[in-house]
Amino acid sequence: MFSYRIRRAAVAVLCAAPIGLAAPVAQAAPPAPPRPAAGQEAQQAARFWTAQRMAGARPLDAARQAPPAPGGPAAARRPQGTLFKGTRLVGTFFGSDGPRGTTWHCTGSVIDTKVRNIVLTAAHCALNMKGDYIFVPKFVKGAAPDRQPYGIFHIQRIFIDPRYVPDRGSSTTKKAASDLDTAFARVSVNQRGQSLQDAVGGGLTFTRPAGYKLRNVTVVGYPSHRHNSAGRAVKCTVPTTQLRGYRQLSMTCGGYYGGVSGSPWITDYKDDARTGHVIGNLGGYNGGGNDASVDYISYATAFGADAANLLADAVADQAPPADLPPYRGVKGTLPGGAARWRKAVLMASGDYTGDSRGDLLVVWSDGAVTLQPGDGRGGFGAEKQLRKANSTWTRARAVTGGTFTGGGRAGLLVRWSDGAVTLYPQPGPSGLGREIRMAPAGSAWKNAVQLAAGPFRADGGTGLLVRRADGSLTLYDRIGAGGFGTGTPLLGASATWTKAALLAGGDFDGTGTGDLLVRWADGTLDTYAGTSPAGLGTRTRLRGPNSLWPHAQVLTAGALRHARALDDLVVRWSDGETTLYADTGTKALGTEYTLVHPGT
């Protein structure tokens, strides 16, 4: 949430000083003195953080409030958080604004790491608190430090992305950097000499959400005592959406007053569980709430690569790099927003410009055809229109790209609704080029449901794998201007393979041989490494049945981040979000990059 005294950090790491002293900015310094005896830091902190001082701490986000009027039927239907005794993996994050100054509180949670001493909170909390930091799991208002369920933990060092800038005042001053409103802290042992995770018995697993698909989360935090005299925690389980224009999640639930900044957003919450998966923390735009600062609209930074790197720095106890590239927010690398990309019905990858870089060729629902020239780094140049909207291309049912006629340029193979198949040997920025009829209308190719090109030939050349309506698989390894050649059956009619919803071919393991990736109807993902005329390759399961991957509507694979094997997977999701999984292998999906953000 937002604060009254925002101090912009010159660097991203703060080191907590002994209790009663302001935390100095991290910089080159003499060797650190020996650590105090186990429990001594927490015992010293307990002298400052009495029961009265903890109970009197102010929330950093005190301006969050209930609306002045009930709001009618919509307000009556609005979910409302439930106050309860709390859960062991969530607690209060306390600090002060200077030596013996005003005390503040936010919410923090325990993150599962090998060092067993990491707390998650919001970056804007740590920027405003200048020192005297502690974390109290499952905080009990009115209890002294030694009477808290798991004791108190003195915070030794805080880690914040150096590019983070807190939101200020009006909406016109709110920047994309609010996506980085995440902080991690290392803590000492408690008064009893126990590490944080040993004391509470577990930790939340840091989890990067796979895009912004609708999901339920449980948000647990500690609202201000003004609205919560007993000092209890609040919880609410609701679906999330994306905050338009930001890499942030949004939820609607009442009761999230000041003090809830930093609250974890947990996807598999159970009361007092020792485990769970957290995908973000309450914070971000306007400190985690809308401009009206009402109690029922909350935002969270969705964990991405930046948060993962920051956590790694905290685990290693090293300062984040000072020379990170500028943070540019959710601006996609493909033109247009999710509303447009929901209409991308077919995609094919290949080098269509002749520069040895992977490109995307897209067929749209109105029949338009465009080329997105790749820059070899996962980005794209100016879009080229190869066909304006027309009725002919609305009848394209399957496409795939590959070097079917030799040379360095990729060609495009199209199966039409009437069973005709055509080959465009060298489409490029100036147009689709020459068309070759490979099969006439009314041919048996009408039953070719899916096409996937890849290095399926025994010599590593491009072959075409076809899945027909009856589930049979055939591999054609002599495709050219004269036709398909004789197909090699890999599998006869199969009820199982009728459930293969999407196929993508490429060299996912970097061996130069063809690999097939399959998205099944239930969301399962499998790869078949070494697929060739000799048969389907070795199967590896990447994902079991799940609720996310059935939303993948279009797949293609290509060398979009580097000029090497076709091992980058591009996915267009049902909400228009489009993502690239770089360096996808036969045993694991690659690192996710967003090409088109949802809600934009």
VENFENLIN-V902455 format. One record per residue. N is the residue number from 1. SS is DSSP state (A for helix, B for strand, O for the rest). OMEGA is omega in whole degrees, -180 to 180 (999 if undefined). NEAR is the number of other C-alpha atoms within 8 Angstrom. Layout:
{{N;SS;OMEGA;NEAR} {N;SS;OMEGA;NEAR}}
This chain:
{{1;O;-174;15} {2;O;-174;12} {3;O;-179;10} {4;O;-178;5} {5;O;-178;5} {6;O;178;9} {7;O;-179;6} {8;O;-176;7} {9;O;175;7} {10;O;174;5} {11;O;-170;8} {12;O;-173;12} {13;B;176;13} {14;B;177;11} {15;B;-179;11} {16;O;179;14} {17;O;174;12} {18;O;-175;7} {19;O;-180;9} {20;O;178;11} {21;O;177;11} {22;B;180;12} {23;O;179;11} {24;B;173;8} {25;B;-178;8} {26;O;178;8} {27;O;178;4} {28;O;-175;4} {29;O;176;5} {30;O;178;4} {31;O;-178;4} {32;O;177;5} {33;O;180;4} {34;O;178;4} {35;O;175;4} {36;O;178;7} {37;O;-177;6} {38;O;178;9} {39;O;-175;14} {40;A;180;9} {41;A;180;15} {42;A;178;14} {43;A;178;10} {44;A;178;9} {45;A;-178;12} {46;A;178;11} {47;A;178;7} {48;A;-175;9} {49;O;176;10} {50;O;178;10} {51;A;-178;11} {52;A;-178;8} {53;A;177;10} {54;A;-179;12} {55;A;-178;9} {56;A;-179;7} {57;O;-179;11} {58;B;174;11} {59;B;178;12} {60;O;-176;16} {61;O;-172;14} {62;O;-176;11} {63;O;178;7} {64;O;-173;12} {65;B;175;10} {66;O;177;10} {67;O;-176;8} {68;O;-179;4} {69;O;-178;4} {70;O;176;7} {71;O;174;8} {72;O;-175;6} {73;A;-179;6} {74;A;179;7} {75;A;-180;8} {76;A;-179;8} {77;A;-175;6} {78;O;176;9} {79;O;-179;9} {80;B;180;9} {81;O;180;11} {82;B;175;8} {83;B;180;8} {84;B;-172;8} {85;O;178;7} {86;O;-178;13} {87;O;-168;11} {88;O;-176;11} {89;O;180;15} {90;B;-180;16} {91;B;-180;17} {92;B;179;14} {93;B;-175;13} {94;B;173;14} {95;B;179;13} {96;B;-180;15} {97;O;177;13} {98;O;-179;12} {99;O;177;10} {100;O;-178;7} {101;O;179;7} {102;O;-180;9} {103;B;-175;13} {104;B;174;13} {105;B;170;14} {106;B;178;16} {107;B;177;16} {108;B;179;16} {109;B;-176;14} {110;B;179;15} {111;B;-178;13} {112;O;177;12} {113;O;180;9} {114;O;-180;5} {115;O;169;6} {116;O;-177;11} {117;O;-174;14} {118;B;178;16} {119;B;175;13} {120;B;171;15} {121;B;178;19} {122;O;-179;15} {123;A;-177;12} {124;A;175;15} {125;A;-177;13} {126;A;179;10} {127;A;-177;11} {128;A;176;12} {129;O;-174;12} {130;O;-178;12} {131;B;179;16} {132;B;-176;17} {133;B;168;12} {134;B;174;12} {135;B;-177;15} {136;B;179;13} {137;B;178;16} {138;O;-175;15} {139;O;176;10} {140;O;-180;9} {141;O;178;10} {142;O;180;8} {143;O;176;9} {144;O;-179;8} {145;A;-178;11} {146;A;179;9} {147;A;175;7} {148;O;-172;13} {149;O;-177;8} {150;O;-177;10} {151;O;177;13} {152;O;-175;15} {153;B;179;14} {154;B;-178;14} {155;B;-175;13} {156;B;-175;11} {157;B;-179;11} {158;B;-176;15} {159;B;-179;15} {160;B;176;13} {161;O;-177;12} {162;O;180;11} {163;O;-178;10} {164;O;176;12} {165;O;-179;8} {166;O;173;13} {167;O;179;13} {168;O;169;9} {169;O;-172;5} {170;O;-179;7} {171;A;-179;7} {172;A;-180;4} {173;A;-177;8} {174;O;-171;11} {175;O;179;7} {176;A;-177;10} {177;A;175;13} {178;A;174;17} {179;A;-175;14} {180;A;-176;13} {181;O;179;15} {182;O;177;16} {183;B;173;14} {184;B;180;14} {185;B;172;14} {186;B;-178;14} {187;B;173;14} {188;O;176;14} {189;O;178;16} {190;O;-177;17} {191;O;-177;15} {192;O;179;8} {193;O;-179;8} {194;O;171;10} {195;O;-176;11} {196;A;-176;15} {197;A;175;12} {198;A;-178;9} {199;A;-176;8} {200;A;175;12} {201;O;179;7} {202;O;-180;11} {203;O;178;14} {204;B;178;14} {205;B;176;10} {206;B;-173;9} {207;O;175;8} {208;O;179;8} {209;O;179;9} {210;O;-177;5} {211;O;-177;7} {212;O;-179;9} {213;O;-179;8} {214;O;-180;7} {215;O;173;8} {216;B;173;9} {217;B;170;13} {218;B;-178;13} {219;B;-178;12} {220;B;180;13} {221;B;-179;18} {222;O;180;15} {223;O;-175;17} {224;O;-178;14} {225;A;178;8} {226;A;180;5} {227;A;-169;7} {228;O;-170;9} {229;O;-180;7} {230;O;179;6} {231;O;-178;12} {232;O;175;14} {233;B;176;12} {234;B;176;16} {235;B;179;12} {236;B;178;12} {237;B;-175;8} {238;B;174;11} {239;B;178;9} {240;O;170;11} {241;B;176;11} {242;B;169;12} {243;O;-173;11} {244;O;177;7} {245;O;-178;8} {246;O;174;10} {247;O;-175;11} {248;B;177;12} {249;B;179;13} {250;B;174;12} {251;B;177;11} {252;B;177;10} {253;O;-177;15} {254;B;176;12} {255;O;-179;12} {256;O;-180;14} {257;O;-180;16} {258;O;-179;15} {259;O;-176;16} {260;O;176;17} {261;O;-179;19} {262;O;-177;16} {263;O;179;17} {264;B;174;17} {265;B;-168;14} {266;B;-175;13} {267;O;-177;12} {268;O;-173;8} {269;O;168;10} {270;O;-178;6} {271;O;176;6} {272;O;176;8} {273;O;178;10} {274;O;-180;11} {275;O;178;8} {276;O;-180;13} {277;B;-179;12} {278;B;-175;13} {279;B;179;14} {280;B;178;11} {281;B;-178;17} {282;B;-176;17} {283;O;178;20} {284;O;-176;17} {285;A;179;12} {286;A;-179;15} {287;A;177;16} {288;O;180;14} {289;B;-178;17} {290;O;-174;10} {291;O;178;7} {292;O;179;5} {293;O;176;10} {294;B;-174;12} {295;O;-171;15} {296;O;174;11} {297;B;-178;13} {298;B;179;15} {299;B;177;15} {300;B;171;14} {301;B;177;17} {302;B;-176;13} {303;O;177;12} {304;O;-179;8} {305;A;-179;6} {306;A;178;9} {307;A;178;10} {308;A;178;9} {309;A;179;8} {310;A;177;14} {311;A;178;9} {312;A;177;8} {313;A;180;12} {314;A;179;15} {315;A;180;12} {316;A;-177;6} {317;O;179;7} {318;O;-179;7} {319;O;174;9} {320;O;179;12} {321;O;-180;5} {322;O;-175;6} {323;O;179;4} {324;O;178;6} {325;O;-179;4} {326;O;177;5} {327;O;-173;7} {328;O;175;7} {329;O;-172;9} {330;O;176;9} {331;O;-176;8} {332;O;179;10} {333;O;173;10} {334;O;-176;9} {335;O;179;7} {336;O;-179;8} {337;O;-176;13} {338;A;180;15} {339;A;178;11} {340;A;-173;9} {341;A;170;13} {342;O;-178;13} {343;O;175;9} {344;B;-171;12} {345;B;-179;10} {346;B;176;11} {347;B;175;14} {348;B;180;13} {349;B;179;14} {350;B;177;15} {351;O;-178;13} {352;O;-179;14} {353;O;179;11} {354;O;-179;8} {355;O;179;5} {356;O;176;8} {357;O;-180;15} {358;O;179;18} {359;B;175;16} {360;B;173;12} {361;B;-171;11} {362;B;172;13} {363;B;-176;13} {364;B;-175;12} {365;O;179;9} {366;O;179;9} {367;O;176;15} {368;O;177;14} {369;B;-179;14} {370;B;175;12} {371;B;176;14} {372;B;-178;14} {373;O;180;14} {374;B;179;14} {375;O;180;12} {376;O;-179;12} {377;O;-179;8} {378;O;176;11} {379;O;-175;11} {380;B;176;12} {381;O;-178;8} {382;O;-180;6} {383;O;177;10} {384;B;177;10} {385;B;-180;11} {386;B;174;12} {387;B;171;10} {388;O;178;8} {389;O;-178;8} {390;O;-177;10} {391;O;-178;8} {392;A;-175;7} {393;A;171;11} {394;A;-180;10} {395;A;174;9} {396;B;-175;11} {397;B;178;10} {398;B;177;11} {399;B;171;13} {400;B;-178;13} {401;B;178;12} {402;B;-180;12} {403;O;-174;11} {404;O;-176;11} {405;O;180;9} {406;O;-178;6} {407;O;-177;5} {408;O;-176;8} {409;O;178;12} {410;O;173;14} {411;B;-179;16} {412;B;178;14} {413;B;-175;11} {414;B;171;12} {415;B;-175;15} {416;B;-175;12} {417;O;-179;9} {418;O;180;8} {419;O;176;15} {420;O;176;16} {421;B;178;14} {422;B;178;12} {423;B;172;13} {424;B;-171;13} {425;O;-176;13} {426;O;173;12} {427;O;-179;14} {428;B;-177;10} {429;O;-178;10} {430;O;179;7} {431;B;-178;9} {432;O;178;10} {433;O;-174;9} {434;O;179;8} {435;O;178;9} {436;B;178;9} {437;B;-179;9} {438;B;178;12} {439;B;-176;11} {440;O;174;9} {441;O;180;8} {442;O;-178;9} {443;O;179;10} {444;A;179;7} {445;A;175;11} {446;A;179;13} {447;A;178;8} {448;B;-173;12} {449;B;-176;11} {450;B;177;10} {451;B;176;13} {452;B;178;11} {453;B;178;15} {454;B;-180;14} {455;O;-175;15} {456;O;-180;20} {457;O;180;13} {458;O;180;8} {459;O;180;4} {460;O;177;10} {461;O;-175;10} {462;O;173;13} {463;B;-178;15} {464;B;175;13} {465;B;-176;12} {466;B;172;12} {467;B;-178;13} {468;B;-173;12} {469;O;-179;9} {470;O;179;9} {471;O;178;14} {472;O;180;14} {473;B;178;13} {474;B;178;12} {475;B;177;15} {476;B;-175;13} {477;O;178;15} {478;O;-177;8} {479;O;177;13} {480;B;-178;8} {481;O;-178;8} {482;O;179;6} {483;B;-175;8} {484;O;-172;11} {485;O;-179;8} {486;O;180;7} {487;O;176;9} {488;B;178;8} {489;B;175;9} {490;B;-177;12} {491;B;176;8} {492;O;179;8} {493;O;-173;8} {494;O;177;10} {495;O;179;8} {496;O;-175;7} {497;A;171;10} {498;A;180;11} {499;A;175;9} {500;B;-172;11} {501;B;-178;9} {502;B;177;11} {503;B;171;14} {504;B;179;12} {505;B;178;14} {506;B;175;15} {507;O;-174;15} {508;O;-179;15} {509;O;175;10} {510;O;-178;8} {511;O;-178;5} {512;O;177;9} {513;O;-174;15} {514;O;177;17} {515;B;-179;19} {516;B;174;12} {517;B;-176;12} {518;B;168;12} {519;B;-178;14} {520;B;-175;12} {521;O;-178;9} {522;O;179;9} {523;O;178;14} {524;O;176;14} {525;B;176;12} {526;B;168;12} {527;B;176;15} {528;B;-175;14} {529;B;178;16} {530;O;177;11} {531;O;-176;15} {532;B;176;13} {533;O;179;11} {534;O;178;6} {535;B;175;7} {536;O;-178;10} {537;O;-179;10} {538;B;-177;9} {539;B;173;8} {540;B;180;10} {541;B;177;10} {542;B;179;12} {543;B;172;9} {544;O;178;8} {545;O;-176;7} {546;O;-177;10} {547;O;-177;8} {548;O;-169;8} {549;A;170;10} {550;A;178;12} {551;A;175;8} {552;B;-173;11} {553;B;-178;10} {554;B;176;11} {555;B;167;13} {556;B;-179;13} {557;B;-180;14} {558;B;180;15} {559;O;-173;15} {560;O;179;15} {561;O;178;12} {562;O;-177;10} {563;O;179;10} {564;O;-174;5} {565;O;-180;11} {566;O;-172;10} {567;O;174;16} {568;B;-177;16} {569;B;177;13} {570;B;-178;12} {571;B;169;12} {572;B;-175;15} {573;B;-175;12} {574;O;180;9} {575;O;-180;9} {576;O;175;16} {577;O;179;16} {578;B;-175;14} {579;B;177;12} {580;B;175;14} {581;B;-174;13} {582;B;178;13} {583;O;174;11} {584;O;-180;13} {585;O;179;10} {586;O;-178;14} {587;O;-179;8} {588;O;172;7} {589;O;-179;11} {590;O;178;10} {591;B;-176;9} {592;B;173;8} {593;B;-179;8} {594;B;177;12} {595;B;176;11} {596;B;-178;17} {597;O;178;14} {598;O;176;13} {599;O;-178;10} {600;O;999;8}}
